[in-house]
């Protein structure tokens, strides 16, 4: 069991009593309290990043926010769990994680235990799992059920300096279908920590889409983690949108656990000022004829920097798989920067495709000239080109309302081409 004395070399200190009191105050069942304490056991000095790990070399952990890591906020103002009547009648569950733990313990309990993931992110995953509170959610879709309308959660943390620690768990059973959109926002500018932990389980033949939009305030240090698990013949798509003003260091793990699974990991970064957006991904590819592709696009203004370190591992037991990793960065200021680092680890010779591509550069004069020759000034031409650049990902979203929400999130940074009377 972890103790304060054992963690003196770790900047964030928590102990058994802190976690237990947090659970007791919220009136949680014993099994849930034990799950929190199990997560605490993983919060050890060995789990804390040293800065020598490849994932952390470019994102030094210094000057961590000094606010309390235990939040007394149990519910976010305005959050609504809206579900279509047909989905409710079919047994779909869409509610806060604590409420689901009380109402549906048999479903939550099997997915609440701390899971594996990228080892260098283990400390923050354990922190969120031990002390999650407001903003935590649970989605369960029974076998064969299609949720036609996207599930949308607008999560707005009120101003303060307490940590924003949350868990989101999505379980889509065999042959089901669901889309979840989480729009994460915070008020105020006080330095504070955010650790949104997301887990998505796509059952055999399930079709799942997860869209996470980050619009955190300037003082936020976001150290989130996501894990996607895909069973055979499933189709799982995720999109992360970095559109706020905070700093983000996010770990993403995709684990294919069956034949014929398809995974698409997308990302959009619209950053400026002195922002630093650092993404690590780990795509584990296994089974027969599975596919795992990643595409991240960044538009970087002022002194912003985007860092991407991604690893594709094709297991020796896989056969006929395909995978690709692509990271493109558009530098819109001489002081902006990008550091894309794709890595392949191919442990079998039975691969249909496995590759990567990475670029970082300013807009070309020819592109700008072409747009300006159509009557646009330089700024408008730049906006048009950035929108076209992002459309490669946005057009992958099937639902028009979700597309518009993503465009609305990035618009403050990249501009609004609708005002120019242009359709991309």
MIVEXLO-529304 format. One line per field, with one value per residue (C-alpha): x, y, z; residue number from 1. Coordinates in Angstrom, 3 decimals, always signed. Layout:
east X | ...
north Y | ...
up Z | ...
resi NUM | ...
This chain:
east +0.000 | +1.266 | +1.982 | +2.948 | +6.374 | +7.057 | +6.166 | +8.334 | +10.214 | +6.946 | +5.557 | +1.941 | +1.304 | -1.704 | -2.277 | -4.753 | -6.698 | -7.098 | -8.553 | -10.739 | -12.199 | -12.896 | -14.906 | -16.717 | -17.767 | -19.400 | -21.304 | -19.724 | -20.110 | -17.263 | -16.252 | -15.820 | -13.720 | -11.534 | -11.087 | -9.879 | -7.419 | -6.172 | -5.434 | -3.611 | -1.294 | -0.079 | +0.823 | +4.439 | +7.767 | +8.643 | +5.531 | +6.372 | +8.067 | +11.770 | +12.012 | +14.313 | +11.444 | +11.080 | +7.516 | +8.563 | +11.894 | +10.240 | +7.675 | +9.460 | +7.290 | +8.092 | +6.039 | +3.063 | -0.079 | -0.142 | -3.924 | -5.604 | -5.720 | -8.880 | -11.904 | -15.042 | -17.053 | -19.221 | -21.401 | -20.656 | -23.167 | -25.295 | -24.140 | -26.994 | -27.158 | -29.675 | -30.682 | -33.220 | -36.313 | -35.586 | -32.112 | -33.483 | -36.052 | -33.288 | -31.361 | -28.637 | -27.012 | -25.716 | -25.099 | -22.516 | -20.031 | -20.997 | -24.713 | -24.016 | -21.941 | -24.935 | -27.615 | -25.746 | -22.896 | -22.828 | -21.887 | -19.510 | -17.582 | -16.006 | -14.594 | -13.630 | -10.477 | -7.178 | -6.066 | -2.800 | -1.515 | +1.584 | +3.903 | +5.286 | +1.741 | +0.895 | +1.195 | -1.388 | -3.711 | -3.531 | -4.143 | -7.319 | -8.548 | -7.996 | -9.556 | -11.964 | -14.982 | -17.074 | -17.206 | -16.908 | -19.232 | -20.373 | -21.858 | -23.056 | -24.689 | -26.198 | -25.483 | -27.107 | -28.351 | -27.730 | -27.741 | -28.709 | -28.100 | -24.622 | -24.364 | -23.024 | -21.627 | -20.656 | -18.400 | -17.598 | -15.503 | -16.160 | -13.306 | -10.952 | -7.575 | -8.627 | -7.679 | -10.066 | -9.742 | -12.284 | -12.979 | -15.029 | -15.864 | -17.591 | -18.627 | -20.169 | -21.217 | -21.265 | -22.675 | -23.731 | -23.158 | -22.589 | -20.953 | -19.875 | -18.759 | -17.086 | -16.591 | -14.247 | -14.028 | -12.842 | -13.465 | -10.953 | -7.222 | -5.810 | -3.155 | -4.776 | -4.271 | -6.558 | -6.351 | -9.232 | -8.927 | -10.932 | -11.454 | -13.402 | -14.242 | -15.511 | -17.000 | -17.027 | -18.591 | -19.270 | -18.978 | -17.783 | -16.814 | -15.307 | -14.750 | -12.919 | -12.726 | -10.383 | -11.060 | -9.249 | -8.387 | -4.815 | -3.718 | -4.611 | -1.985 | -3.728 | -2.120 | -4.834 | -4.768 | -6.931 | -7.123 | -9.069 | -9.670 | -10.999 | -12.432 | -12.706 | -14.496 | -15.081 | -14.734 | -13.400 | -12.730 | -11.500 | -10.887 | -9.042 | -9.405 | -6.960 | -8.604 | -8.217 | -5.424 | -3.918 | -0.941 | -1.616 | +0.399 | -1.841 | -1.138 | -3.238 | -3.158 | -5.013 | -5.037 | -6.476 | -7.496 | -9.102 | -9.162 | -10.570 | -10.704 | -10.387 | -9.048 | -8.816 | -7.154 | -7.549 | -6.349 | -6.620 | -4.386 | -5.119 | -2.611 | -1.084 | +0.580 | +3.077 | +1.026 | +2.659 | +0.659 | +2.434 | +0.793 | +2.137 | +0.438 | +0.905 | -0.875 | -0.736 | -1.758 | -2.578 | -4.914 | -5.609 | -6.402 | -6.689 | -6.025 | -4.786 | -4.257 | -3.435 | -3.705 | -2.866 | -2.956 | -1.669 | -2.039 | +0.437 | +0.442 | +2.705 | +5.140 | +3.069 | +4.737 | +3.275 | +5.112 | +4.120 | +5.821 | +3.995 | +4.810 | +3.148 | +3.895 | +2.879 | +2.894 | +4.557 | +1.199 | -0.475 | -1.140 | -1.985 | -2.445 | -2.269 | -1.212 | -0.075 | +0.901 | +0.777 | +1.507 | +1.345 | +2.157 | +1.404 | +3.634 | +1.877 | +4.538 | +8.344 | +8.415 | +6.042 | +7.537 | +6.745 | +8.571 | +6.897 | +8.570 | +6.904 | +8.322 | +7.604 | +8.225 | +7.346 | +7.741 | +6.394 | +7.061 | +3.364 | +2.289 | +0.078 | +1.254 | +2.988 | +4.439 | +4.570 | +4.772 | +5.622 | +6.039 | +6.421 | +6.584 | +5.171 | +2.515 | +4.009 | +4.107 | +2.437 | -0.524 | -0.952 | -0.596 | -3.247 | -5.738 | -4.901 | -5.356 | -9.009 | -9.505 | -8.516 | -6.012 | -3.134 | -4.888 | -8.067 | -6.048 | -4.280 | -7.601 | -8.922 | -5.900 | -5.972 | -9.664 | -8.936 | -6.052 | -8.315 | -11.145 | -9.218 | -10.097 | -13.382 | -14.920 | -14.376 | -17.140 | -20.450 | -22.761 | -23.152 | -23.826 | -20.591 | -18.688 | -20.079 | -19.174 | -15.578 | -15.434 | -16.862 | -14.114 | -11.221 | -12.777 | -11.429 | -7.922 | -8.205 | -10.951 | -14.399 | -14.429 | -18.251 | -17.958 | -16.059 | -18.870 | -16.670 | -17.486 | -14.619
north +0.000 | +3.450 | +5.916 | +9.564 | +8.648 | +6.377 | +9.102 | +11.963 | +12.040 | +12.410 | +15.974 | +14.852 | +13.157 | +11.009 | +8.260 | +5.612 | +7.911 | +10.618 | +8.180 | +6.401 | +9.664 | +10.832 | +7.663 | +7.728 | +11.339 | +10.428 | +7.476 | +4.904 | +1.125 | -0.851 | -2.509 | +0.887 | +2.156 | -0.934 | -0.249 | +3.262 | +1.895 | -0.665 | +2.234 | +4.011 | +1.018 | +1.756 | +5.342 | +4.676 | +6.437 | +3.862 | +4.819 | +8.520 | +9.673 | +10.399 | +12.430 | +9.834 | +7.887 | +8.530 | +9.741 | +12.364 | +13.674 | +16.627 | +17.533 | +18.269 | +17.796 | +20.906 | +23.605 | +21.324 | +23.190 | +23.504 | +23.311 | +20.455 | +17.137 | +16.060 | +17.872 | +18.304 | +18.887 | +15.841 | +17.177 | +19.563 | +22.379 | +21.974 | +18.496 | +16.484 | +12.806 | +12.910 | +9.610 | +8.936 | +6.991 | +4.052 | +3.647 | +3.829 | +1.151 | -1.031 | -0.916 | +1.598 | +3.169 | +6.724 | +8.403 | +9.638 | +7.006 | +7.214 | +6.970 | +3.977 | +2.353 | +2.605 | +1.640 | -0.895 | -2.314 | -5.584 | -3.701 | -1.106 | -3.379 | -5.481 | -2.368 | -0.122 | -1.943 | -0.276 | -1.481 | -1.683 | +0.993 | +2.896 | +2.349 | +5.895 | +7.275 | +4.870 | +7.436 | +9.788 | +6.964 | +5.744 | +9.262 | +9.669 | +6.173 | +6.769 | +10.240 | +10.695 | +12.820 | +15.315 | +14.795 | +11.006 | +9.053 | +5.544 | +4.298 | +0.729 | -0.426 | -3.939 | -6.446 | -5.682 | -2.203 | +0.788 | +4.212 | +6.368 | +9.837 | +10.795 | +10.991 | +14.450 | +15.585 | +19.201 | +19.147 | +22.593 | +22.741 | +25.973 | +28.329 | +27.141 | +25.536 | +22.021 | +19.143 | +17.930 | +14.152 | +12.089 | +8.686 | +7.883 | +4.254 | +3.176 | -0.450 | -1.427 | -5.072 | -7.404 | -5.913 | -2.653 | +0.905 | +4.206 | +7.629 | +9.600 | +13.236 | +14.743 | +18.509 | +19.427 | +23.054 | +24.878 | +28.406 | +30.710 | +30.995 | +29.565 | +26.872 | +23.470 | +19.847 | +17.858 | +14.091 | +12.775 | +8.994 | +7.416 | +3.694 | +2.355 | -1.330 | -2.308 | -5.791 | -8.218 | -6.558 | -3.304 | +0.126 | +2.835 | +6.463 | +8.598 | +12.348 | +14.246 | +18.047 | +19.898 | +23.598 | +23.991 | +27.429 | +28.828 | +27.636 | +23.974 | +21.230 | +18.300 | +14.898 | +12.676 | +9.062 | +7.006 | +3.280 | +1.642 | -2.119 | -3.720 | -7.228 | -9.130 | -7.516 | -4.288 | -0.785 | +1.815 | +5.469 | +8.232 | +11.931 | +14.173 | +17.912 | +20.207 | +23.611 | +25.361 | +27.374 | +24.910 | +22.568 | +18.923 | +15.737 | +12.860 | +9.149 | +7.055 | +3.275 | +1.137 | -2.586 | -4.866 | -8.136 | -10.041 | -10.781 | -8.321 | -5.301 | -1.792 | +1.165 | +4.769 | +7.296 | +10.922 | +14.158 | +17.898 | +20.436 | +24.173 | +25.811 | +29.236 | +31.545 | +29.421 | +26.236 | +22.838 | +19.846 | +16.513 | +13.255 | +9.719 | +6.825 | +3.081 | +0.991 | -2.712 | -4.724 | -8.412 | -10.984 | -11.735 | -8.955 | -6.238 | -2.569 | +0.289 | +3.746 | +7.089 | +10.587 | +13.738 | +17.223 | +20.368 | +24.071 | +25.973 | +29.724 | +32.152 | +30.132 | +26.942 | +23.558 | +20.160 | +16.978 | +13.515 | +10.271 | +7.201 | +3.512 | +0.816 | -2.706 | -5.550 | -8.694 | -11.921 | -13.706 | -11.340 | -12.247 | -10.007 | -6.816 | -3.241 | -0.156 | +3.371 | +6.398 | +9.917 | +13.250 | +16.532 | +19.931 | +23.314 | +26.049 | +29.402 | +31.440 | +31.489 | +30.721 | +27.756 | +24.287 | +20.604 | +17.421 | +14.337 | +11.014 | +7.888 | +4.461 | +1.007 | -2.301 | -5.111 | -8.553 | -10.613 | -10.873 | -11.409 | -7.762 | -6.280 | -2.743 | -0.913 | +2.541 | +6.129 | +9.688 | +12.914 | +16.506 | +19.959 | +23.135 | +26.529 | +27.161 | +27.203 | +30.424 | +28.704 | +27.629 | +31.119 | +32.695 | +30.388 | +31.301 | +35.020 | +34.990 | +34.133 | +37.467 | +36.704 | +38.693 | +36.821 | +36.219 | +34.976 | +32.751 | +31.246 | +30.558 | +28.879 | +26.613 | +25.635 | +24.741 | +22.623 | +20.961 | +20.067 | +18.867 | +15.683 | +14.630 | +16.474 | +14.846 | +11.453 | +12.340 | +10.976 | +13.159 | +16.775 | +18.068 | +16.491 | +18.023 | +21.456 | +21.069 | +20.269 | +23.226 | +25.480 | +24.345 | +25.155 | +28.301 | +30.759 | +29.774 | +29.083 | +31.554 | +31.246 | +30.762 | +30.849 | +34.592 | +34.740 | +32.965 | +29.962 | +26.270 | +23.830
up +0.000 | -0.911 | +1.862 | +2.084 | +3.439 | +0.481 | -1.998 | -0.753 | -4.072 | -6.040 | -6.362 | -5.857 | -2.529 | -1.713 | +0.790 | +1.902 | +4.225 | +1.582 | -0.943 | +1.579 | +2.917 | -0.629 | -1.258 | +2.092 | +1.666 | -1.648 | -0.138 | -2.416 | -2.005 | -0.504 | -3.792 | -5.433 | -2.534 | -2.844 | -6.566 | -5.742 | -3.197 | -5.717 | -8.069 | -5.241 | -4.892 | -8.437 | -7.594 | -6.660 | -7.139 | -9.800 | -11.780 | -11.823 | -15.076 | -14.688 | -17.885 | -19.433 | -20.992 | -24.708 | -24.143 | -21.558 | -22.860 | -24.615 | -21.963 | -18.673 | -15.609 | -13.637 | -11.937 | -11.417 | -10.307 | -6.521 | -6.078 | -4.170 | -5.994 | -4.155 | -5.522 | -3.428 | -6.597 | -7.249 | -10.063 | -12.914 | -13.349 | -16.456 | -17.460 | -18.983 | -19.917 | -22.763 | -24.321 | -27.056 | -25.830 | -28.129 | -26.633 | -23.089 | -23.918 | -25.371 | -22.083 | -22.962 | -19.889 | -20.087 | -16.751 | -14.282 | -13.156 | -9.479 | -10.322 | -12.574 | -9.796 | -7.464 | -10.014 | -12.159 | -10.054 | -11.983 | -15.168 | -13.752 | -11.419 | -14.168 | -15.880 | -12.952 | -11.903 | -12.880 | -16.294 | -18.119 | -20.453 | -21.542 | -18.534 | -18.461 | -17.968 | -15.126 | -12.305 | -13.780 | -14.729 | -11.131 | -9.815 | -11.865 | -10.974 | -7.256 | -6.992 | -9.913 | -9.134 | -11.144 | -14.890 | -14.743 | -17.027 | -17.893 | -21.168 | -21.739 | -24.965 | -24.919 | -27.676 | -30.998 | -30.014 | -32.280 | -30.632 | -33.600 | -32.173 | -30.881 | -27.103 | -26.215 | -22.877 | -22.310 | -19.251 | -17.838 | -14.677 | -12.739 | -11.858 | -9.116 | -8.591 | -7.576 | -9.863 | -12.542 | -12.280 | -14.191 | -15.696 | -18.750 | -19.466 | -22.681 | -23.152 | -26.483 | -26.488 | -29.476 | -32.718 | -31.052 | -32.261 | -30.421 | -30.779 | -27.698 | -27.799 | -24.726 | -24.866 | -21.987 | -20.844 | -17.728 | -16.449 | -14.781 | -15.296 | -12.063 | -12.544 | -12.111 | -13.076 | -15.378 | -15.835 | -17.973 | -18.159 | -21.001 | -21.630 | -24.596 | -25.014 | -28.477 | -28.440 | -31.345 | -34.371 | -32.487 | -34.111 | -31.747 | -32.275 | -29.513 | -29.972 | -27.232 | -27.510 | -25.152 | -24.604 | -21.294 | -19.873 | -20.003 | -16.547 | -17.097 | -17.313 | -19.001 | -18.391 | -19.801 | -20.931 | -23.285 | -23.861 | -26.677 | -26.752 | -29.902 | -30.238 | -33.514 | -36.465 | -34.526 | -35.959 | -33.541 | -34.382 | -32.132 | -32.663 | -30.216 | -30.758 | -28.941 | -29.214 | -25.865 | -24.278 | -21.818 | -22.105 | -22.900 | -22.533 | -23.576 | -23.883 | -26.277 | -26.431 | -28.950 | -28.321 | -31.011 | -29.426 | -32.304 | -36.036 | -38.543 | -36.228 | -37.671 | -35.653 | -36.857 | -34.532 | -35.601 | -34.056 | -34.700 | -32.956 | -33.220 | -30.858 | -30.349 | -27.826 | -25.857 | -25.900 | -25.908 | -27.125 | -26.695 | -27.783 | -27.304 | -29.035 | -28.880 | -31.511 | -30.822 | -33.869 | -33.633 | -35.093 | -38.738 | -41.226 | -38.567 | -39.356 | -37.197 | -38.713 | -37.111 | -38.617 | -36.607 | -38.128 | -36.380 | -37.193 | -35.035 | -34.437 | -32.512 | -30.354 | -30.090 | -30.353 | -31.178 | -30.286 | -31.412 | -30.465 | -31.729 | -31.807 | -33.912 | -32.734 | -35.017 | -32.895 | -34.124 | -33.828 | -36.316 | -39.950 | -42.902 | -40.904 | -42.127 | -40.191 | -40.843 | -38.782 | -40.205 | -38.531 | -40.500 | -39.005 | -40.541 | -39.060 | -39.287 | -37.512 | -37.729 | -33.992 | -34.080 | -34.001 | -34.374 | -33.503 | -35.054 | -34.204 | -35.653 | -34.749 | -36.178 | -34.418 | -36.822 | -35.280 | -38.187 | -41.924 | -42.703 | -43.122 | -45.839 | -45.040 | -42.217 | -42.589 | -41.419 | -42.676 | -40.869 | -42.019 | -40.476 | -42.526 | -43.379 | -45.998 | -49.468 | -51.454 | -54.391 | -52.244 | -50.838 | -54.275 | -55.716 | -52.957 | -53.145 | -56.922 | -56.195 | -54.477 | -50.871 | -48.840 | -47.212 | -43.862 | -45.527 | -47.845 | -44.844 | -43.097 | -46.223 | -46.494 | -42.817 | -43.075 | -46.119 | -44.262 | -41.305 | -43.548 | -44.226 | -40.662 | -40.156 | -43.228 | -41.585 | -39.088 | -40.318 | -38.209 | -39.346 | -35.812 | -34.584 | -37.499 | -36.689 | -33.009 | -33.954 | -36.345 | -33.630 | -31.252 | -33.601 | -35.098 | -32.486 | -33.550 | -37.282 | -38.215 | -39.751 | -43.507 | -43.478 | -42.961 | -46.267 | -48.088 | -48.844 | -48.605 | -48.220
resi 1 | 2 | 3 | 4 | 5 | 6 | 7 | 8 | 9 | 10 | 11 | 12 | 13 | 14 | 15 | 16 | 17 | 18 | 19 | 20 | 21 | 22 | 23 | 24 | 25 | 26 | 27 | 28 | 29 | 30 | 31 | 32 | 33 | 34 | 35 | 36 | 37 | 38 | 39 | 40 | 41 | 42 | 43 | 44 | 45 | 46 | 47 | 48 | 49 | 50 | 51 | 52 | 53 | 54 | 55 | 56 | 57 | 58 | 59 | 60 | 61 | 62 | 63 | 64 | 65 | 66 | 67 | 68 | 69 | 70 | 71 | 72 | 73 | 74 | 75 | 76 | 77 | 78 | 79 | 80 | 81 | 82 | 83 | 84 | 85 | 86 | 87 | 88 | 89 | 90 | 91 | 92 | 93 | 94 | 95 | 96 | 97 | 98 | 99 | 100 | 101 | 102 | 103 | 104 | 105 | 106 | 107 | 108 | 109 | 110 | 111 | 112 | 113 | 114 | 115 | 116 | 117 | 118 | 119 | 120 | 121 | 122 | 123 | 124 | 125 | 126 | 127 | 128 | 129 | 130 | 131 | 132 | 133 | 134 | 135 | 136 | 137 | 138 | 139 | 140 | 141 | 142 | 143 | 144 | 145 | 146 | 147 | 148 | 149 | 150 | 151 | 152 | 153 | 154 | 155 | 156 | 157 | 158 | 159 | 160 | 161 | 162 | 163 | 164 | 165 | 166 | 167 | 168 | 169 | 170 | 171 | 172 | 173 | 174 | 175 | 176 | 177 | 178 | 179 | 180 | 181 | 182 | 183 | 184 | 185 | 186 | 187 | 188 | 189 | 190 | 191 | 192 | 193 | 194 | 195 | 196 | 197 | 198 | 199 | 200 | 201 | 202 | 203 | 204 | 205 | 206 | 207 | 208 | 209 | 210 | 211 | 212 | 213 | 214 | 215 | 216 | 217 | 218 | 219 | 220 | 221 | 222 | 223 | 224 | 225 | 226 | 227 | 228 | 229 | 230 | 231 | 232 | 233 | 234 | 235 | 236 | 237 | 238 | 239 | 240 | 241 | 242 | 243 | 244 | 245 | 246 | 247 | 248 | 249 | 250 | 251 | 252 | 253 | 254 | 255 | 256 | 257 | 258 | 259 | 260 | 261 | 262 | 263 | 264 | 265 | 266 | 267 | 268 | 269 | 270 | 271 | 272 | 273 | 274 | 275 | 276 | 277 | 278 | 279 | 280 | 281 | 282 | 283 | 284 | 285 | 286 | 287 | 288 | 289 | 290 | 291 | 292 | 293 | 294 | 295 | 296 | 297 | 298 | 299 | 300 | 301 | 302 | 303 | 304 | 305 | 306 | 307 | 308 | 309 | 310 | 311 | 312 | 313 | 314 | 315 | 316 | 317 | 318 | 319 | 320 | 321 | 322 | 323 | 324 | 325 | 326 | 327 | 328 | 329 | 330 | 331 | 332 | 333 | 334 | 335 | 336 | 337 | 338 | 339 | 340 | 341 | 342 | 343 | 344 | 345 | 346 | 347 | 348 | 349 | 350 | 351 | 352 | 353 | 354 | 355 | 356 | 357 | 358 | 359 | 360 | 361 | 362 | 363 | 364 | 365 | 366 | 367 | 368 | 369 | 370 | 371 | 372 | 373 | 374 | 375 | 376 | 377 | 378 | 379 | 380 | 381 | 382 | 383 | 384 | 385 | 386 | 387 | 388 | 389 | 390 | 391 | 392 | 393 | 394 | 395 | 396 | 397 | 398 | 399 | 400 | 401 | 402 | 403 | 404 | 405 | 406 | 407 | 408 | 409 | 410 | 411 | 412 | 413 | 414 | 415 | 416 | 417 | 418 | 419 | 420 | 421 | 422 | 423 | 424
